[in-house]
Amino acid sequence: MITGLIDRLERTGFAHRVLDPGDRRKVIVEPDEAKVEQELLPRFAQLNSATKPAFYEGYEEEELAAIRHFLSRLIGS
């Protein structure tokens, strides 16, 4: 199931597999960020701008800061 998804991402040029240099059993899937930016982000821009104000409505700035902080820690950046 996941292999099929990765195969499809590779065929369409959105990602590629890279062998893990530290462990021959692993494969890392890396996105083609240029292709994602060029082809996917514009498709979601209208949806993003339409939903963003409604999503943030009702939160105080301090609450939004806490949410941003939590999500940043969650994704490890």
PDB file of N, CA, C, O and CB in Angstrom:
ATOM      1  N   MET A   1       0.825  -1.186   0.000  1.00  0.00           N
ATOM      2  CA  MET A   1       0.000   0.000   0.000  1.00  0.00           C
ATOM      3  C   MET A   1       0.876   1.259   0.000  1.00  0.00           C
ATOM      4  O   MET A   1       0.730   2.105  -0.882  1.00  0.00           O
ATOM      5  CB  MET A   1      -0.942  -0.007   1.210  1.00  0.00           C
ATOM      6  N   ILE A   2       1.766   1.393   0.959  1.00  0.00           N
ATOM      7  CA  ILE A   2       2.657   2.547   1.016  1.00  0.00           C
ATOM      8  C   ILE A   2       3.642   2.503  -0.146  1.00  0.00           C
ATOM      9  O   ILE A   2       3.957   3.536  -0.737  1.00  0.00           O
ATOM     10  CB  ILE A   2       3.412   2.591   2.363  1.00  0.00           C
ATOM     11  N   THR A   3       4.123   1.317  -0.472  1.00  0.00           N
ATOM     12  CA  THR A   3       5.052   1.184  -1.591  1.00  0.00           C
ATOM     13  C   THR A   3       4.408   1.689  -2.875  1.00  0.00           C
ATOM     14  O   THR A   3       5.055   2.373  -3.668  1.00  0.00           O
ATOM     15  CB  THR A   3       5.500  -0.280  -1.755  1.00  0.00           C
ATOM     16  N   GLY A   4       3.155   1.362  -3.080  1.00  0.00           N
ATOM     17  CA  GLY A   4       2.431   1.830  -4.262  1.00  0.00           C
ATOM     18  C   GLY A   4       2.312   3.346  -4.295  1.00  0.00           C
ATOM     19  O   GLY A   4       2.438   3.962  -5.353  1.00  0.00           O
ATOM     20  N   LEU A   5       2.072   3.939  -3.144  1.00  0.00           N
ATOM     21  CA  LEU A   5       1.979   5.386  -3.051  1.00  0.00           C
ATOM     22  C   LEU A   5       3.319   6.039  -3.403  1.00  0.00           C
ATOM     23  O   LEU A   5       3.368   7.012  -4.156  1.00  0.00           O
ATOM     24  CB  LEU A   5       1.534   5.801  -1.641  1.00  0.00           C
ATOM     25  N   ILE A   6       4.388   5.497  -2.855  1.00  0.00           N
ATOM     26  CA  ILE A   6       5.719   6.035  -3.142  1.00  0.00           C
ATOM     27  C   ILE A   6       6.072   5.832  -4.619  1.00  0.00           C
ATOM     28  O   ILE A   6       6.650   6.718  -5.249  1.00  0.00           O
ATOM     29  CB  ILE A   6       6.780   5.364  -2.239  1.00  0.00           C
ATOM     30  N   ASP A   7       5.723   4.662  -5.170  1.00  0.00           N
ATOM     31  CA  ASP A   7       5.938   4.423  -6.602  1.00  0.00           C
ATOM     32  C   ASP A   7       5.245   5.503  -7.432  1.00  0.00           C
ATOM     33  O   ASP A   7       5.820   6.034  -8.382  1.00  0.00           O
ATOM     34  CB  ASP A   7       5.419   3.021  -7.005  1.00  0.00           C
ATOM     35  N   ARG A   8       4.020   5.815  -7.068  1.00  0.00           N
ATOM     36  CA  ARG A   8       3.249   6.820  -7.803  1.00  0.00           C
ATOM     37  C   ARG A   8       3.877   8.210  -7.669  1.00  0.00           C
ATOM     38  O   ARG A   8       3.951   8.951  -8.649  1.00  0.00           O
ATOM     39  CB  ARG A   8       1.798   6.848  -7.301  1.00  0.00           C
ATOM     40  N   LEU A   9       4.325   8.563  -6.478  1.00  0.00           N
ATOM     41  CA  LEU A   9       5.000   9.848  -6.283  1.00  0.00           C
ATOM     42  C   LEU A   9       6.268   9.932  -7.129  1.00  0.00           C
ATOM     43  O   LEU A   9       6.580  10.982  -7.692  1.00  0.00           O
ATOM     44  CB  LEU A   9       5.341  10.055  -4.797  1.00  0.00           C
ATOM     45  N   GLU A  10       6.999   8.815  -7.214  1.00  0.00           N
ATOM     46  CA  GLU A  10       8.201   8.791  -8.053  1.00  0.00           C
ATOM     47  C   GLU A  10       7.853   8.925  -9.536  1.00  0.00           C
ATOM     48  O   GLU A  10       8.493   9.691 -10.256  1.00  0.00           O
ATOM     49  CB  GLU A  10       8.987   7.496  -7.817  1.00  0.00           C
ATOM     50  N   ARG A  11       6.858   8.194  -9.988  1.00  0.00           N
ATOM     51  CA  ARG A  11       6.467   8.245 -11.408  1.00  0.00           C
ATOM     52  C   ARG A  11       6.058   9.653 -11.833  1.00  0.00           C
ATOM     53  O   ARG A  11       6.330  10.075 -12.957  1.00  0.00           O
ATOM     54  CB  ARG A  11       5.313   7.271 -11.677  1.00  0.00           C
ATOM     55  N   THR A  12       5.400  10.378 -10.922  1.00  0.00           N
ATOM     56  CA  THR A  12       4.943  11.726 -11.257  1.00  0.00           C
ATOM     57  C   THR A  12       5.993  12.792 -10.958  1.00  0.00           C
ATOM     58  O   THR A  12       5.782  13.970 -11.244  1.00  0.00           O
ATOM     59  CB  THR A  12       3.673  12.042 -10.499  1.00  0.00           C
ATOM     60  N   GLY A  13       7.126  12.381 -10.384  1.00  0.00           N
ATOM     61  CA  GLY A  13       8.229  13.304 -10.152  1.00  0.00           C
ATOM     62  C   GLY A  13       8.149  14.116  -8.879  1.00  0.00           C
ATOM     63  O   GLY A  13       8.920  15.059  -8.700  1.00  0.00           O
ATOM     64  N   PHE A  14       7.222  13.764  -7.979  1.00  0.00           N
ATOM     65  CA  PHE A  14       7.077  14.530  -6.744  1.00  0.00           C
ATOM     66  C   PHE A  14       8.004  14.068  -5.627  1.00  0.00           C
ATOM     67  O   PHE A  14       8.180  14.778  -4.637  1.00  0.00           O
ATOM     68  CB  PHE A  14       5.662  14.454  -6.271  1.00  0.00           C
ATOM     69  N   ALA A  15       8.595  12.889  -5.775  1.00  0.00           N
ATOM     70  CA  ALA A  15       9.498  12.368  -4.739  1.00  0.00           C
ATOM     71  C   ALA A  15      10.435  11.348  -5.362  1.00  0.00           C
ATOM     72  O   ALA A  15      10.219  10.873  -6.477  1.00  0.00           O
ATOM     73  CB  ALA A  15       8.699  11.730  -3.562  1.00  0.00           C
ATOM     74  N   HIS A  16      11.481  11.025  -4.613  1.00  0.00           N
ATOM     75  CA  HIS A  16      12.396   9.971  -5.047  1.00  0.00           C
ATOM     76  C   HIS A  16      12.960   9.262  -3.820  1.00  0.00           C
ATOM     77  O   HIS A  16      13.038   9.819  -2.726  1.00  0.00           O
ATOM     78  CB  HIS A  16      13.543  10.552  -5.925  1.00  0.00           C
ATOM     79  N   ARG A  17      13.343   8.027  -4.046  1.00  0.00           N
ATOM     80  CA  ARG A  17      13.920   7.224  -2.967  1.00  0.00           C
ATOM     81  C   ARG A  17      15.427   7.439  -2.919  1.00  0.00           C
ATOM     82  O   ARG A  17      16.094   7.554  -3.947  1.00  0.00           O
ATOM     83  CB  ARG A  17      13.590   5.720  -3.158  1.00  0.00           C
ATOM     84  N   VAL A  18      15.949   7.489  -1.680  1.00  0.00           N
ATOM     85  CA  VAL A  18      17.390   7.617  -1.456  1.00  0.00           C
ATOM     86  C   VAL A  18      17.777   6.553  -0.442  1.00  0.00           C
ATOM     87  O   VAL A  18      17.143   6.428   0.606  1.00  0.00           O
ATOM     88  CB  VAL A  18      17.784   9.066  -0.953  1.00  0.00           C
ATOM     89  N   LEU A  19      18.819   5.784  -0.751  1.00  0.00           N
ATOM     90  CA  LEU A  19      19.269   4.766   0.199  1.00  0.00           C
ATOM     91  C   LEU A  19      19.852   5.427   1.436  1.00  0.00           C
ATOM     92  O   LEU A  19      20.603   6.397   1.331  1.00  0.00           O
ATOM     93  CB  LEU A  19      20.308   3.832  -0.449  1.00  0.00           C
ATOM     94  N   ASP A  20      19.512   4.910   2.595  1.00  0.00           N
ATOM     95  CA  ASP A  20      20.050   5.414   3.860  1.00  0.00           C
ATOM     96  C   ASP A  20      21.509   4.993   3.961  1.00  0.00           C
ATOM     97  O   ASP A  20      21.808   3.799   3.952  1.00  0.00           O
ATOM     98  CB  ASP A  20      19.225   4.884   5.084  1.00  0.00           C
ATOM     99  N   PRO A  21      22.421   5.954   4.058  1.00  0.00           N
ATOM    100  CA  PRO A  21      23.841   5.589   4.107  1.00  0.00           C
ATOM    101  C   PRO A  21      24.232   4.846   5.385  1.00  0.00           C
ATOM    102  O   PRO A  21      25.246   4.147   5.407  1.00  0.00           O
ATOM    103  CB  PRO A  21      24.687   6.830   3.975  1.00  0.00           C
ATOM    104  N   GLY A  22      23.447   4.988   6.440  1.00  0.00           N
ATOM    105  CA  GLY A  22      23.783   4.353   7.704  1.00  0.00           C
ATOM    106  C   GLY A  22      23.136   2.995   7.914  1.00  0.00           C
ATOM    107  O   GLY A  22      23.534   2.259   8.817  1.00  0.00           O
ATOM    108  N   ASP A  23      22.149   2.651   7.101  1.00  0.00           N
ATOM    109  CA  ASP A  23      21.422   1.396   7.287  1.00  0.00           C
ATOM    110  C   ASP A  23      20.905   0.927   5.931  1.00  0.00           C
ATOM    111  O   ASP A  23      19.966   1.511   5.389  1.00  0.00           O
ATOM    112  CB  ASP A  23      20.245   1.568   8.307  1.00  0.00           C
ATOM    113  N   ARG A  24      21.503  -0.110   5.386  1.00  0.00           N
ATOM    114  CA  ARG A  24      21.138  -0.603   4.048  1.00  0.00           C
ATOM    115  C   ARG A  24      19.698  -1.083   3.951  1.00  0.00           C
ATOM    116  O   ARG A  24      19.162  -1.215   2.850  1.00  0.00           O
ATOM    117  CB  ARG A  24      22.055  -1.725   3.651  1.00  0.00           C
ATOM    118  N   ARG A  25      19.067  -1.343   5.086  1.00  0.00           N
ATOM    119  CA  ARG A  25      17.677  -1.815   5.061  1.00  0.00           C
ATOM    120  C   ARG A  25      16.678  -0.689   4.863  1.00  0.00           C
ATOM    121  O   ARG A  25      15.514  -0.940   4.550  1.00  0.00           O
ATOM    122  CB  ARG A  25      17.357  -2.545   6.341  1.00  0.00           C
ATOM    123  N   LYS A  26      17.115   0.538   5.039  1.00  0.00           N
ATOM    124  CA  LYS A  26      16.206   1.682   4.985  1.00  0.00           C
ATOM    125  C   LYS A  26      16.308   2.435   3.669  1.00  0.00           C
ATOM    126  O   LYS A  26      17.348   2.469   3.012  1.00  0.00           O
ATOM    127  CB  LYS A  26      16.487   2.625   6.132  1.00  0.00           C
ATOM    128  N   VAL A  27      15.183   3.033   3.318  1.00  0.00           N
ATOM    129  CA  VAL A  27      15.111   3.927   2.168  1.00  0.00           C
ATOM    130  C   VAL A  27      14.437   5.205   2.644  1.00  0.00           C
ATOM    131  O   VAL A  27      13.424   5.162   3.341  1.00  0.00           O
ATOM    132  CB  VAL A  27      14.330   3.272   0.960  1.00  0.00           C
ATOM    133  N   ILE A  28      15.000   6.323   2.268  1.00  0.00           N
ATOM    134  CA  ILE A  28      14.439   7.621   2.633  1.00  0.00           C
ATOM    135  C   ILE A  28      13.686   8.151   1.418  1.00  0.00           C
ATOM    136  O   ILE A  28      14.193   8.099   0.297  1.00  0.00           O
ATOM    137  CB  ILE A  28      15.561   8.629   3.101  1.00  0.00           C
ATOM    138  N   VAL A  29      12.482   8.657   1.637  1.00  0.00           N
ATOM    139  CA  VAL A  29      11.695   9.247   0.557  1.00  0.00           C
ATOM    140  C   VAL A  29      11.824  10.758   0.686  1.00  0.00           C
ATOM    141  O   VAL A  29      11.431  11.348   1.693  1.00  0.00           O
ATOM    142  CB  VAL A  29      10.181   8.787   0.612  1.00  0.00           C
ATOM    143  N   GLU A  30      12.384  11.373  -0.352  1.00  0.00           N
ATOM    144  CA  GLU A  30      12.597  12.816  -0.343  1.00  0.00           C
ATOM    145  C   GLU A  30      11.700  13.479  -1.375  1.00  0.00           C
ATOM    146  O   GLU A  30      11.621  13.024  -2.516  1.00  0.00           O
ATOM    147  CB  GLU A  30      14.075  13.154  -0.617  1.00  0.00           C
ATOM    148  N   PRO A  31      11.025  14.550  -0.980  1.00  0.00           N
ATOM    149  CA  PRO A  31      10.174  15.254  -1.949  1.00  0.00           C
ATOM    150  C   PRO A  31      11.014  16.071  -2.911  1.00  0.00           C
ATOM    151  O   PRO A  31      12.121  16.495  -2.577  1.00  0.00           O
ATOM    152  CB  PRO A  31       9.171  16.163  -1.229  1.00  0.00           C
ATOM    153  N   ASP A  32      10.492  16.289  -4.095  1.00  0.00           N
ATOM    154  CA  ASP A  32      11.092  17.235  -5.030  1.00  0.00           C
ATOM    155  C   ASP A  32      10.414  18.569  -4.720  1.00  0.00           C
ATOM    156  O   ASP A  32       9.337  18.871  -5.235  1.00  0.00           O
ATOM    157  CB  ASP A  32      10.902  16.790  -6.567  1.00  0.00           C
ATOM    158  N   GLU A  33      11.059  19.350  -3.880  1.00  0.00           N
ATOM    159  CA  GLU A  33      10.432  20.567  -3.359  1.00  0.00           C
ATOM    160  C   GLU A  33      10.105  21.572  -4.453  1.00  0.00           C
ATOM    161  O   GLU A  33       9.099  22.276  -4.362  1.00  0.00           O
ATOM    162  CB  GLU A  33      11.334  21.213  -2.335  1.00  0.00           C
ATOM    163  N   ALA A  34      10.929  21.649  -5.476  1.00  0.00           N
ATOM    164  CA  ALA A  34      10.660  22.581  -6.576  1.00  0.00           C
ATOM    165  C   ALA A  34       9.363  22.208  -7.286  1.00  0.00           C
ATOM    166  O   ALA A  34       8.550  23.075  -7.605  1.00  0.00           O
ATOM    167  CB  ALA A  34      11.833  22.593  -7.580  1.00  0.00           C
ATOM    168  N   LYS A  35       9.177  20.915  -7.532  1.00  0.00           N
ATOM    169  CA  LYS A  35       7.954  20.467  -8.207  1.00  0.00           C
ATOM    170  C   LYS A  35       6.728  20.681  -7.327  1.00  0.00           C
ATOM    171  O   LYS A  35       5.671  21.084  -7.812  1.00  0.00           O
ATOM    172  CB  LYS A  35       8.069  18.987  -8.594  1.00  0.00           C
ATOM    173  N   VAL A  36       6.872  20.411  -6.037  1.00  0.00           N
ATOM    174  CA  VAL A  36       5.761  20.636  -5.102  1.00  0.00           C
ATOM    175  C   VAL A  36       5.380  22.109  -5.104  1.00  0.00           C
ATOM    176  O   VAL A  36       4.201  22.444  -5.210  1.00  0.00           O
ATOM    177  CB  VAL A  36       6.138  20.175  -3.667  1.00  0.00           C
ATOM    178  N   GLU A  37       6.368  22.990  -4.986  1.00  0.00           N
ATOM    179  CA  GLU A  37       6.102  24.434  -4.989  1.00  0.00           C
ATOM    180  C   GLU A  37       5.459  24.886  -6.285  1.00  0.00           C
ATOM    181  O   GLU A  37       4.527  25.690  -6.280  1.00  0.00           O
ATOM    182  CB  GLU A  37       7.388  25.210  -4.759  1.00  0.00           C
ATOM    183  N   GLN A  38       5.958  24.371  -7.384  1.00  0.00           N
ATOM    184  CA  GLN A  38       5.490  24.804  -8.693  1.00  0.00           C
ATOM    185  C   GLN A  38       4.095  24.268  -9.016  1.00  0.00           C
ATOM    186  O   GLN A  38       3.267  24.993  -9.567  1.00  0.00           O
ATOM    187  CB  GLN A  38       6.470  24.364  -9.760  1.00  0.00           C
ATOM    188  N   GLU A  39       3.830  23.006  -8.677  1.00  0.00           N
ATOM    189  CA  GLU A  39       2.593  22.379  -9.140  1.00  0.00           C
ATOM    190  C   GLU A  39       1.522  22.185  -8.074  1.00  0.00           C
ATOM    191  O   GLU A  39       0.333  22.242  -8.387  1.00  0.00           O
ATOM    192  CB  GLU A  39       2.910  21.070  -9.729  1.00  0.00           C
ATOM    193  N   LEU A  40       1.910  21.958  -6.827  1.00  0.00           N
ATOM    194  CA  LEU A  40       0.894  21.679  -5.813  1.00  0.00           C
ATOM    195  C   LEU A  40       0.461  22.902  -5.015  1.00  0.00           C
ATOM    196  O   LEU A  40      -0.732  23.111  -4.794  1.00  0.00           O
ATOM    197  CB  LEU A  40       1.403  20.642  -4.874  1.00  0.00           C
ATOM    198  N   LEU A  41       1.419  23.703  -4.586  1.00  0.00           N
ATOM    199  CA  LEU A  41       1.071  24.844  -3.736  1.00  0.00           C
ATOM    200  C   LEU A  41       0.069  25.788  -4.394  1.00  0.00           C
ATOM    201  O   LEU A  41      -0.857  26.241  -3.721  1.00  0.00           O
ATOM    202  CB  LEU A  41       2.319  25.611  -3.373  1.00  0.00           C
ATOM    203  N   PRO A  42       0.216  26.102  -5.684  1.00  0.00           N
ATOM    204  CA  PRO A  42      -0.786  26.990  -6.299  1.00  0.00           C
ATOM    205  C   PRO A  42      -2.203  26.407  -6.271  1.00  0.00           C
ATOM    206  O   PRO A  42      -3.177  27.155  -6.185  1.00  0.00           O
ATOM    207  CB  PRO A  42      -0.394  27.284  -7.736  1.00  0.00           C
ATOM    208  N   ARG A  43      -2.319  25.102  -6.341  1.00  0.00           N
ATOM    209  CA  ARG A  43      -3.643  24.473  -6.324  1.00  0.00           C
ATOM    210  C   ARG A  43      -4.338  24.633  -4.977  1.00  0.00           C
ATOM    211  O   ARG A  43      -5.567  24.639  -4.904  1.00  0.00           O
ATOM    212  CB  ARG A  43      -3.523  22.996  -6.664  1.00  0.00           C
ATOM    213  N   PHE A  44      -3.552  24.764  -3.914  1.00  0.00           N
ATOM    214  CA  PHE A  44      -4.128  24.875  -2.580  1.00  0.00           C
ATOM    215  C   PHE A  44      -4.170  26.311  -2.079  1.00  0.00           C
ATOM    216  O   PHE A  44      -4.701  26.562  -0.998  1.00  0.00           O
ATOM    217  CB  PHE A  44      -3.349  24.027  -1.614  1.00  0.00           C
ATOM    218  N   ALA A  45      -3.631  27.249  -2.826  1.00  0.00           N
ATOM    219  CA  ALA A  45      -3.575  28.643  -2.380  1.00  0.00           C
ATOM    220  C   ALA A  45      -4.966  29.221  -2.159  1.00  0.00           C
ATOM    221  O   ALA A  45      -5.204  29.883  -1.149  1.00  0.00           O
ATOM    222  CB  ALA A  45      -2.822  29.490  -3.394  1.00  0.00           C
ATOM    223  N   GLN A  46      -5.876  28.985  -3.075  1.00  0.00           N
ATOM    224  CA  GLN A  46      -7.231  29.524  -2.938  1.00  0.00           C
ATOM    225  C   GLN A  46      -7.936  28.905  -1.736  1.00  0.00           C
ATOM    226  O   GLN A  46      -8.585  29.615  -0.968  1.00  0.00           O
ATOM    227  CB  GLN A  46      -8.046  29.272  -4.220  1.00  0.00           C
ATOM    228  N   LEU A  47      -7.818  27.612  -1.569  1.00  0.00           N
ATOM    229  CA  LEU A  47      -8.421  26.948  -0.409  1.00  0.00           C
ATOM    230  C   LEU A  47      -7.824  27.492   0.883  1.00  0.00           C
ATOM    231  O   LEU A  47      -8.546  27.758   1.844  1.00  0.00           O
ATOM    232  CB  LEU A  47      -8.219  25.421  -0.489  1.00  0.00           C
ATOM    233  N   ASN A  48      -6.511  27.653   0.901  1.00  0.00           N
ATOM    234  CA  ASN A  48      -5.821  28.166   2.079  1.00  0.00           C
ATOM    235  C   ASN A  48      -6.317  29.568   2.431  1.00  0.00           C
ATOM    236  O   ASN A  48      -6.617  29.842   3.593  1.00  0.00           O
ATOM    237  CB  ASN A  48      -4.304  28.182   1.846  1.00  0.00           C
ATOM    238  N   SER A  49      -6.405  30.447   1.451  1.00  0.00           N
ATOM    239  CA  SER A  49      -6.832  31.816   1.740  1.00  0.00           C
ATOM    240  C   SER A  49      -8.304  31.877   2.132  1.00  0.00           C
ATOM    241  O   SER A  49      -8.705  32.764   2.886  1.00  0.00           O
ATOM    242  CB  SER A  49      -6.582  32.712   0.534  1.00  0.00           C
ATOM    243  N   ALA A  50      -9.107  30.952   1.633  1.00  0.00           N
ATOM    244  CA  ALA A  50     -10.531  30.940   1.976  1.00  0.00           C
ATOM    245  C   ALA A  50     -10.783  30.412   3.382  1.00  0.00           C
ATOM    246  O   ALA A  50     -11.712  30.862   4.052  1.00  0.00           O
ATOM    247  CB  ALA A  50     -11.299  30.102   0.974  1.00  0.00           C
ATOM    248  N   THR A  51      -9.978  29.474   3.832  1.00  0.00           N
ATOM    249  CA  THR A  51     -10.228  28.861   5.141  1.00  0.00           C
ATOM    250  C   THR A  51      -9.422  29.484   6.264  1.00  0.00           C
ATOM    251  O   THR A  51      -9.800  29.363   7.429  1.00  0.00           O
ATOM    252  CB  THR A  51      -9.930  27.397   5.081  1.00  0.00           C
ATOM    253  N   LYS A  52      -8.338  30.137   5.947  1.00  0.00           N
ATOM    254  CA  LYS A  52      -7.453  30.669   6.985  1.00  0.00           C
ATOM    255  C   LYS A  52      -8.163  31.621   7.952  1.00  0.00           C
ATOM    256  O   LYS A  52      -8.092  31.399   9.161  1.00  0.00           O
ATOM    257  CB  LYS A  52      -6.290  31.385   6.340  1.00  0.00           C
ATOM    258  N   PRO A  53      -8.840  32.661   7.480  1.00  0.00           N
ATOM    259  CA  PRO A  53      -9.481  33.578   8.431  1.00  0.00           C
ATOM    260  C   PRO A  53     -10.483  32.879   9.346  1.00  0.00           C
ATOM    261  O   PRO A  53     -10.529  33.160  10.544  1.00  0.00           O
ATOM    262  CB  PRO A  53     -10.179  34.690   7.679  1.00  0.00           C
ATOM    263  N   ALA A  54     -11.275  31.982   8.798  1.00  0.00           N
ATOM    264  CA  ALA A  54     -12.268  31.277   9.618  1.00  0.00           C
ATOM    265  C   ALA A  54     -11.594  30.367  10.641  1.00  0.00           C
ATOM    266  O   ALA A  54     -12.090  30.194  11.754  1.00  0.00           O
ATOM    267  CB  ALA A  54     -13.213  30.454   8.727  1.00  0.00           C
ATOM    268  N   PHE A  55     -10.480  29.800  10.261  1.00  0.00           N
ATOM    269  CA  PHE A  55      -9.770  28.894  11.164  1.00  0.00           C
ATOM    270  C   PHE A  55      -9.250  29.634  12.386  1.00  0.00           C
ATOM    271  O   PHE A  55      -9.348  29.140  13.510  1.00  0.00           O
ATOM    272  CB  PHE A  55      -8.611  28.211  10.435  1.00  0.00           C
ATOM    273  N   TYR A  56      -8.698  30.820  12.161  1.00  0.00           N
ATOM    274  CA  TYR A  56      -8.085  31.571  13.260  1.00  0.00           C
ATOM    275  C   TYR A  56      -9.085  32.372  14.086  1.00  0.00           C
ATOM    276  O   TYR A  56      -8.768  32.829  15.184  1.00  0.00           O
ATOM    277  CB  TYR A  56      -7.043  32.501  12.713  1.00  0.00           C
ATOM    278  N   GLU A  57     -10.265  32.537  13.567  1.00  0.00           N
ATOM    279  CA  GLU A  57     -11.262  33.362  14.244  1.00  0.00           C
ATOM    280  C   GLU A  57     -11.567  32.833  15.646  1.00  0.00           C
ATOM    281  O   GLU A  57     -11.764  31.633  15.838  1.00  0.00           O
ATOM    282  CB  GLU A  57     -12.546  33.423  13.417  1.00  0.00           C
ATOM    283  N   GLY A  58     -11.603  33.723  16.599  1.00  0.00           N
ATOM    284  CA  GLY A  58     -11.962  33.336  17.964  1.00  0.00           C
ATOM    285  C   GLY A  58     -10.774  33.037  18.865  1.00  0.00           C
ATOM    286  O   GLY A  58     -10.947  32.874  20.073  1.00  0.00           O
ATOM    287  N   TYR A  59      -9.568  32.962  18.300  1.00  0.00           N
ATOM    288  CA  TYR A  59      -8.373  32.701  19.112  1.00  0.00           C
ATOM    289  C   TYR A  59      -7.678  34.022  19.439  1.00  0.00           C
ATOM    290  O   TYR A  59      -7.580  34.913  18.596  1.00  0.00           O
ATOM    291  CB  TYR A  59      -7.396  31.740  18.371  1.00  0.00           C
ATOM    292  N   GLU A  60      -7.212  34.128  20.647  1.00  0.00           N
ATOM    293  CA  GLU A  60      -6.382  35.272  21.032  1.00  0.00           C
ATOM    294  C   GLU A  60      -4.967  35.051  20.484  1.00  0.00           C
ATOM    295  O   GLU A  60      -4.591  33.918  20.181  1.00  0.00           O
ATOM    296  CB  GLU A  60      -6.360  35.458  22.597  1.00  0.00           C
ATOM    297  N   GLU A  61      -4.193  36.113  20.359  1.00  0.00           N
ATOM    298  CA  GLU A  61      -2.835  36.010  19.829  1.00  0.00           C
ATOM    299  C   GLU A  61      -1.978  35.060  20.667  1.00  0.00           C
ATOM    300  O   GLU A  61      -1.160  34.319  20.121  1.00  0.00           O
ATOM    301  CB  GLU A  61      -2.182  37.393  19.774  1.00  0.00           C
ATOM    302  N   GLU A  62      -2.160  35.079  21.980  1.00  0.00           N
ATOM    303  CA  GLU A  62      -1.389  34.187  22.858  1.00  0.00           C
ATOM    304  C   GLU A  62      -1.740  32.715  22.596  1.00  0.00           C
ATOM    305  O   GLU A  62      -0.869  31.847  22.654  1.00  0.00           O
ATOM    306  CB  GLU A  62      -1.651  34.539  24.343  1.00  0.00           C
ATOM    307  N   GLU A  63      -3.002  32.445  22.312  1.00  0.00           N
ATOM    308  CA  GLU A  63      -3.424  31.077  22.008  1.00  0.00           C
ATOM    309  C   GLU A  63      -2.834  30.612  20.678  1.00  0.00           C
ATOM    310  O   GLU A  63      -2.383  29.474  20.554  1.00  0.00           O
ATOM    311  CB  GLU A  63      -4.961  30.983  21.969  1.00  0.00           C
ATOM    312  N   LEU A  64      -2.840  31.495  19.694  1.00  0.00           N
ATOM    313  CA  LEU A  64      -2.249  31.156  18.401  1.00  0.00           C
ATOM    314  C   LEU A  64      -0.754  30.893  18.542  1.00  0.00           C
ATOM    315  O   LEU A  64      -0.217  29.988  17.904  1.00  0.00           O
ATOM    316  CB  LEU A  64      -2.496  32.281  17.386  1.00  0.00           C
ATOM    317  N   ALA A  65      -0.090  31.678  19.371  1.00  0.00           N
ATOM    318  CA  ALA A  65       1.348  31.466  19.600  1.00  0.00           C
ATOM    319  C   ALA A  65       1.581  30.104  20.230  1.00  0.00           C
ATOM    320  O   ALA A  65       2.528  29.407  19.865  1.00  0.00           O
ATOM    321  CB  ALA A  65       1.933  32.578  20.503  1.00  0.00           C
ATOM    322  N   ALA A  66       0.725  29.714  21.177  1.00  0.00           N
ATOM    323  CA  ALA A  66       0.865  28.400  21.812  1.00  0.00           C
ATOM    324  C   ALA A  66       0.624  27.274  20.806  1.00  0.00           C
ATOM    325  O   ALA A  66       1.321  26.260  20.829  1.00  0.00           O
ATOM    326  CB  ALA A  66      -0.113  28.269  22.994  1.00  0.00           C
ATOM    327  N   ILE A  67      -0.350  27.450  19.936  1.00  0.00           N
ATOM    328  CA  ILE A  67      -0.634  26.439  18.904  1.00  0.00           C
ATOM    329  C   ILE A  67       0.551  26.315  17.950  1.00  0.00           C
ATOM    330  O   ILE A  67       0.963  25.204  17.618  1.00  0.00           O
ATOM    331  CB  ILE A  67      -1.923  26.801  18.116  1.00  0.00           C
ATOM    332  N   ARG A  68       1.107  27.460  17.502  1.00  0.00           N
ATOM    333  CA  ARG A  68       2.270  27.432  16.610  1.00  0.00           C
ATOM    334  C   ARG A  68       3.451  26.736  17.282  1.00  0.00           C
ATOM    335  O   ARG A  68       4.153  25.940  16.658  1.00  0.00           O
ATOM    336  CB  ARG A  68       2.665  28.861  16.192  1.00  0.00           C
ATOM    337  N   HIS A  69       3.658  27.043  18.548  1.00  0.00           N
ATOM    338  CA  HIS A  69       4.753  26.438  19.287  1.00  0.00           C
ATOM    339  C   HIS A  69       4.571  24.916  19.390  1.00  0.00           C
ATOM    340  O   HIS A  69       5.514  24.155  19.173  1.00  0.00           O
ATOM    341  CB  HIS A  69       4.854  27.062  20.688  1.00  0.00           C
ATOM    342  N   PHE A  70       3.360  24.487  19.720  1.00  0.00           N
ATOM    343  CA  PHE A  70       3.061  23.062  19.835  1.00  0.00           C
ATOM    344  C   PHE A  70       3.291  22.350  18.503  1.00  0.00           C
ATOM    345  O   PHE A  70       3.934  21.300  18.462  1.00  0.00           O
ATOM    346  CB  PHE A  70       1.612  22.855  20.306  1.00  0.00           C
ATOM    347  N   LEU A  71       2.773  22.912  17.421  1.00  0.00           N
ATOM    348  CA  LEU A  71       2.916  22.276  16.108  1.00  0.00           C
ATOM    349  C   LEU A  71       4.374  22.245  15.669  1.00  0.00           C
ATOM    350  O   LEU A  71       4.817  21.265  15.070  1.00  0.00           O
ATOM    351  CB  LEU A  71       2.069  23.010  15.062  1.00  0.00           C
ATOM    352  N   SER A  72       5.120  23.294  15.957  1.00  0.00           N
ATOM    353  CA  SER A  72       6.552  23.304  15.617  1.00  0.00           C
ATOM    354  C   SER A  72       7.297  22.197  16.348  1.00  0.00           C
ATOM    355  O   SER A  72       8.141  21.519  15.762  1.00  0.00           O
ATOM    356  CB  SER A  72       7.179  24.665  15.957  1.00  0.00           C
ATOM    357  N   ARG A  73       6.988  22.014  17.617  1.00  0.00           N
ATOM    358  CA  ARG A  73       7.636  20.939  18.380  1.00  0.00           C
ATOM    359  C   ARG A  73       7.188  19.578  17.869  1.00  0.00           C
ATOM    360  O   ARG A  73       7.981  18.637  17.820  1.00  0.00           O
ATOM    361  CB  ARG A  73       7.321  21.070  19.885  1.00  0.00           C
ATOM    362  N   LEU A  74       5.936  19.473  17.493  1.00  0.00           N
ATOM    363  CA  LEU A  74       5.401  18.212  17.010  1.00  0.00           C
ATOM    364  C   LEU A  74       6.092  17.753  15.735  1.00  0.00           C
ATOM    365  O   LEU A  74       6.389  16.567  15.585  1.00  0.00           O
ATOM    366  CB  LEU A  74       3.915  18.337  16.774  1.00  0.00           C
ATOM    367  N   ILE A  75       6.352  18.680  14.810  1.00  0.00           N
ATOM    368  CA  ILE A  75       6.991  18.298  13.551  1.00  0.00           C
ATOM    369  C   ILE A  75       8.503  18.398  13.613  1.00  0.00           C
ATOM    370  O   ILE A  75       9.190  18.061  12.649  1.00  0.00           O
ATOM    371  CB  ILE A  75       6.477  19.158  12.427  1.00  0.00           C
ATOM    372  N   GLY A  76       9.031  18.864  14.748  1.00  0.00           N
ATOM    373  CA  GLY A  76      10.480  18.851  14.944  1.00  0.00           C
ATOM    374  C   GLY A  76      11.242  19.972  14.282  1.00  0.00           C
ATOM    375  O   GLY A  76      12.411  19.801  13.937  1.00  0.00           O
ATOM    376  N   SER A  77      10.615  21.111  14.095  1.00  0.00           N
ATOM    377  CA  SER A  77      11.366  22.222  13.488  1.00  0.00           C
ATOM    378  C   SER A  77      11.526  23.363  14.459  1.00  0.00           C
ATOM    379  O   SER A  77      12.131  24.381  14.121  1.00  0.00           O
ATOM    380  CB  SER A  77      10.674  22.718  12.222  1.00  0.00           C
TER     381      SER A  77
END
